Amino acid sequence: MKHILLLVFILSISTYTFAQKTIQGFAGESAKAELALEDKFDSYLKASNLVSG
């Protein structure tokens, strides 16, 4: 049980630590616009819309 909790803790910290805050190749407002566009795209993704196989 301790190992599972430790694993969950490490994974949650690594996700937070490596979260994307900037984009290489984009500067200032361009990066903000790109991140907003990516967020909009991500909002359209729904598990029910994905076809497997």
Beta strands, then each sheet from edge to edge (+ up, - down):
end
